Amino acid sequence: MKRREKNETALCPVKKDRCLRAGRRFVAGLCAAFLAAALPAAGVRAQELPAGYVRSVYTNEPVSAAQAGLRPIAVMMPTDRAAQPSYGIGHAKVLYEIMEEGNISRQLAIIDDWQSLSRIGNIRSCRAYYLPIATEWDPILIHFGGVWYMRDRISLPDINNLSGTYEYGTGGSAPGADKFFRSSDRKAPHNAYISAEGITEACAQLGYSLTIRPEYYSPRHFHFAEVENTLEQYGAAAAPAGTIDLSDIFPYTRTGFTYNPSTGLYDKTIHGGAHKDADGTQLSFANVIVQNASWVTLDDSGYLAFASYDTTQDGWYFTRGRGIHITWQKTADYSPTQYFDDAGNEIQLNQGKTYIAVAQAGRLPAFS
């Protein structure tokens, strides 16, 4: 398997122009909540859909307008071997994985169709750098405590979160804590869960809206392709990527992907085996993104911080068995992260679920 060297991701001259374009960001939240949800994704005509349906902001797939008007949940889920499998992770339309202290990663699952799930989790603690990632989806954040470094941001009134224990370790409120429960089939800390019913009840008690908030909601995140994007338009710049190995990025989980030509999806692996939901569903993704980010170690405990706002950091985009070099930008909490090819064009994602690895700068994927 060929590993791409650092010099292959050198900064491209178009980045200066891209930085200038950063000021022309989308304007979110100008419509009423329902109307914002009903806006079709770029390049998709509304009349192509049956009455009462719109394009999902997460996958570009048809969903009912009523479903599109509901807020997602963003759930902190572990990658620990002892914690597998997780309940509800197969419903994640966007799944993030980021390194934490101890050289172990953690996951943030963006789930829009959570309303019928009886068991979600297990649920683990949050870190400060997950907050700007979560907020761009305007979700209800579900976590089990957290660290001191996130206390200022998570305490602001725009954050709607539920926590099974104190929010930052040694203090802070624990909103909705009585709606979490522990199972007897695993030992703590791998047995904390919540249900859709519990989320709904907690949100009612705390005054959290279950429908999208027009002042925060963005009707557009990914730029989806109108037709299948095979990356063939990039010629030799699109490298073969039937397998993707993220062991250099996540050495504990050895996260990987294998392209399945029969489905057009990448099947995810973890700890050397298939990564599945507790219901047996294989985690598979139409789009795989590696997003390099600047980072620092904050203290002797090994807590990390990642730069969530930037305009010229490197990355890779994989779909349909090929991969290209990309860059990304994000400029505000509720603004979506955008991804660009080396010509400065926003990349076109294929319809379906997306996995995003936020990787420490200098750690690269291997693929062939």
C-alpha positions in Angstrom: 0.0 0.0 0.0 1.4 3.4 -1.1 1.5 6.1 1.5 1.2 9.6 0.2 4.1 11.8 1.3 3.8 15.2 2.9 5.2 17.0 -0.1 2.3 15.7 -2.3 -0.1 17.9 -0.3 1.9 21.2 -0.8 -0.2 24.3 -0.8 -1.6 25.1 -4.2 -1.5 28.7 -5.7 -5.3 28.8 -5.9 -5.5 29.0 -2.1 -5.0 32.7 -2.1 -8.1 33.2 -4.2 -10.0 30.8 -2.1 -9.2 32.8 1.0 -10.6 35.9 -0.7 -13.8 33.9 -1.4 -14.2 33.1 2.3 -16.0 36.4 2.7 -18.7 35.3 0.4 -20.1 32.7 2.8 -23.7 31.6 2.6 -26.3 33.5 4.7 -28.1 31.1 7.0 -31.3 31.4 8.8 -33.1 34.0 6.6 -36.2 31.8 6.2 -38.7 30.3 8.6 -37.6 27.0 9.9 -39.8 24.9 7.7 -39.1 26.8 4.6 -35.4 26.6 5.2 -35.6 22.8 5.6 -37.5 22.5 2.3 -34.9 24.2 0.2 -33.4 21.7 -2.2 -29.7 21.0 -2.3 -27.6 22.8 -5.0 -28.2 21.4 -8.4 -31.3 19.4 -7.5 -34.7 20.6 -8.8 -37.5 20.6 -6.3 -40.0 19.3 -8.9 -38.0 16.0 -9.2 -39.3 15.0 -5.8 -42.8 13.7 -4.8 -45.1 16.1 -3.1 -44.2 16.6 0.6 -40.5 15.5 0.1 -37.3 17.5 0.1 -33.6 16.7 -0.2 -31.8 15.8 3.0 -29.2 18.3 4.0 -27.1 15.4 5.3 -27.3 12.9 2.4 -29.2 14.6 -0.5 -31.6 11.6 -0.3 -35.4 12.3 -0.4 -36.9 12.7 3.0 -40.3 14.0 4.1 -40.5 17.8 4.8 -41.7 17.0 8.3 -38.5 14.9 9.0 -36.3 17.6 7.4 -37.8 20.2 9.8 -36.6 18.3 12.9 -33.3 18.9 14.6 -30.7 16.2 14.6 -28.9 14.9 17.7 -25.1 14.9 17.9 -24.0 12.0 20.1 -20.6 11.4 21.6 -19.7 7.7 21.1 -16.6 5.8 22.0 -14.2 3.8 19.8 -12.9 1.6 22.7 -12.9 -2.0 21.9 -14.8 -2.9 25.1 -17.5 -0.4 24.1 -18.4 -2.0 20.7 -20.9 -2.2 19.2 -22.8 1.1 19.7 -26.6 1.4 19.5 -27.9 3.9 16.9 -24.6 4.6 15.2 -25.9 3.0 12.0 -28.4 5.9 11.8 -25.6 8.5 11.7 -25.8 10.3 8.4 -22.5 12.1 9.1 -19.9 10.4 11.4 -16.8 12.3 12.7 -13.8 10.6 14.3 -11.2 12.7 16.1 -8.2 11.8 18.3 -8.4 12.4 22.1 -6.0 12.1 25.0 -4.4 8.7 25.5 -4.0 8.2 21.7 -7.6 6.9 21.4 -10.2 8.5 19.2 -13.8 9.3 19.8 -16.8 9.7 17.5 -19.5 12.3 17.0 -22.6 10.8 15.3 -25.0 13.2 13.6 -28.4 11.4 13.6 -31.4 13.0 12.1 -33.9 10.1 12.3 -33.5 9.4 16.1 -37.1 9.9 17.1 -37.9 6.1 17.3 -34.7 4.8 18.8 -35.1 3.1 22.2 -31.4 2.9 23.0 -28.7 5.3 21.9 -25.1 4.9 22.8 -23.2 4.1 24.8 -22.5 7.7 25.4 -19.2 9.3 26.4 -17.8 12.7 27.4 -17.3 15.7 25.2 -14.3 17.8 24.4 -14.1 21.5 23.4 -13.2 20.9 19.8 -16.3 18.9 19.1 -18.5 21.9 19.8 -17.8 24.0 16.6 -18.2 20.8 14.6 -21.5 20.0 16.2 -22.9 23.5 16.0 -22.7 23.7 12.3 -25.6 21.2 12.3 -27.5 23.0 15.0 -28.1 19.7 16.9 -29.1 18.7 20.4 -25.7 17.6 21.7 -25.8 14.3 23.7 -22.8 13.6 26.0 -21.8 12.2 29.3 -19.9 15.0 30.9 -16.7 16.6 29.6 -13.6 18.6 30.4 -12.9 22.0 31.9 -11.7 23.4 28.6 -15.2 23.4 27.1 -17.0 25.1 30.0 -17.2 28.6 28.6 -18.6 27.6 25.2 -21.0 24.9 26.3 -22.5 27.3 28.9 -23.7 29.8 26.4 -27.4 29.8 25.8 -27.3 28.9 22.1 -25.9 25.4 22.9 -28.7 22.9 23.6 -27.2 19.9 25.2 -28.1 16.9 27.4 -25.4 15.5 29.8 -25.6 12.4 31.9 -23.3 14.0 34.5 -21.4 17.3 35.2 -20.6 18.9 32.0 -16.9 19.6 32.6 -15.7 17.0 35.1 -15.6 18.9 38.3 -18.6 21.2 38.0 -21.2 22.7 35.7 -24.8 21.6 35.3 -26.0 18.3 34.0 -29.0 19.1 31.9 -31.4 16.2 31.4 -29.2 13.9 33.4 -32.2 12.0 34.8 -33.1 10.8 31.3 -29.9 8.8 30.9 -29.8 5.2 32.0 -27.2 2.4 32.5 -27.5 -1.1 31.3 -26.4 -4.3 33.1 -24.7 -6.0 30.1 -21.6 -3.8 30.3 -19.5 -2.2 32.9 -19.1 1.5 33.4 -18.1 3.7 31.6 -19.3 1.7 28.6 -23.0 1.3 29.7 -24.6 4.8 29.6 -27.5 5.3 27.2 -30.4 7.5 26.4 -33.6 6.9 24.5 -35.6 9.0 22.0 -38.4 9.3 24.6 -35.9 10.5 27.1 -34.5 13.1 24.7 -37.9 14.4 23.9 -38.9 14.7 27.6 -35.7 16.4 28.5 -36.0 18.9 25.7 -39.5 19.7 26.8 -38.3 20.3 30.4 -35.4 22.5 29.3 -37.2 24.4 26.7 -35.1 23.1 23.8 -36.7 23.3 20.3 -37.1 20.0 18.5 -37.5 21.7 15.2 -34.8 23.5 13.4 -34.0 27.0 14.6 -34.0 29.5 11.7 -31.6 31.8 13.4 -28.9 29.1 13.4 -29.9 26.5 10.8 -28.1 26.3 7.5 -30.1 24.7 4.7 -26.9 23.8 2.8 -23.7 22.0 4.0 -22.2 19.6 1.4 -22.2 20.4 -2.3 -23.8 17.3 -3.8 -23.3 16.1 -7.3 -26.3 16.1 -9.7 -25.1 12.8 -11.2 -22.7 10.2 -9.9 -19.2 11.6 -9.2 -16.6 9.0 -10.1 -13.7 11.6 -9.8 -12.7 10.5 -13.4 -12.7 14.2 -14.3 -9.5 14.7 -12.3 -7.6 12.2 -14.5 -4.3 11.1 -13.0 -4.9 13.3 -9.9 -7.5 10.9 -8.8 -5.6 8.0 -7.3 -7.0 4.5 -6.9 -8.4 4.0 -3.4 -10.1 0.6 -3.1 -8.8 0.5 0.4 -8.2 3.3 2.8 -6.0 2.8 5.9 -6.2 5.4 8.7 -3.9 3.5 11.1 -1.4 6.4 11.0 -4.2 8.8 12.1 -6.0 6.5 14.5 -3.4 3.8 15.6 -5.7 2.4 18.4 -8.7 1.7 16.3 -6.8 1.2 13.0 -9.9 2.7 11.3 -10.2 1.5 7.6 -12.4 1.4 4.6 -12.9 -1.1 1.8 -14.7 -0.1 -1.4 -17.6 -2.4 -2.4 -18.2 -1.9 -6.1 -21.6 -3.7 -5.9 -22.9 -1.0 -3.5 -20.7 1.9 -4.5 -20.0 2.4 -0.8 -17.0 2.1 1.6 -17.5 -0.5 4.3 -15.9 0.7 7.5 -13.6 -1.4 9.8 -12.5 -0.9 13.4 -10.1 -2.9 15.4 -9.4 -5.1 12.4 -13.1 -6.1 11.9 -16.3 -4.9 10.4 -17.7 -1.8 12.2 -21.3 -2.5 12.9 -24.3 -1.1 14.8 -25.6 -3.2 17.7 -28.4 -4.2 15.4 -25.9 -5.8 13.0 -25.9 -3.0 10.4 -22.5 -2.6 8.6 -21.4 1.0 8.7 -20.9 2.1 5.1 -20.3 5.5 3.5 -20.6 7.0 0.1 -18.1 9.7 1.0 -14.9 9.5 3.1 -13.1 12.7 4.0 -9.8 13.2 5.8 -9.5 16.7 7.2 -6.1 17.6 8.5 -6.1 20.2 11.3 -3.5 22.1 13.4 -3.5 20.9 17.0 -1.7 21.3 20.3 -1.4 19.4 23.6 -3.0 21.5 26.4 -1.6 20.0 29.6 0.1 17.1 31.3 -3.0 15.0 31.1 -2.7 15.0 27.4 -5.9 16.9 26.5 -5.8 18.1 23.0 -7.1 21.1 21.1 -7.8 21.3 17.3 -8.1 24.3 15.1 -11.7 24.1 13.8 -11.5 27.4 12.0 -9.2 27.7 9.0 -9.1 28.3 5.3 -6.2 26.4 3.7 -5.6 23.1 5.5 -5.1 20.0 3.6 -7.2 16.8 3.3 -8.4 14.0 1.0 -11.7 13.1 -0.5 -12.6 9.5 -1.4 -15.5 8.2 -3.3 -16.3 5.4 -5.7 -12.8 3.8 -5.3 -10.8 6.9 -6.0 -9.3 9.8 -4.0 -8.2 13.4 -4.6 -6.3 15.9 -2.6 -8.5 18.7 -1.1 -8.4 21.7 1.2 -11.1 22.9 3.6 -12.4 26.0 5.3 -14.6 27.0 8.2 -15.0 30.5 9.5 -17.8 30.5 12.2 -19.6 28.1 14.5 -22.8 27.7 12.6 -21.1 27.9 9.2 -20.6 24.6 7.4 -17.1 23.3 6.7 -16.5 23.5 2.9 -14.1 21.3 0.9 -12.3 22.3 -2.3 -10.3 20.6 -5.0 -6.9 21.8 -6.1 -8.5 24.0 -8.8 -10.5 25.9 -6.2 -13.8 24.3 -6.9 -16.0 23.0 -4.2 -16.0 19.2 -4.4 -19.2 17.4 -5.3 -20.1 14.7 -2.9 -22.1 11.6 -3.9 -25.6 11.0 -2.4 -25.4 9.1 0.8 -23.7 9.1 4.2 -20.3 10.8 4.9 -17.5 9.9 7.3 -15.1 12.6 8.3 -11.7 12.0 10.0 -10.4 15.2 11.6 -6.7 14.2 11.6 -3.7 15.8 13.3 -1.7 17.7 10.8 1.2 15.5 9.7 -0.8 12.2 10.0 -1.9 11.0 6.6 -4.1 8.3 5.1 -2.7 5.4 3.2 -4.6 4.1 0.2 -4.3 2.0 -2.9 
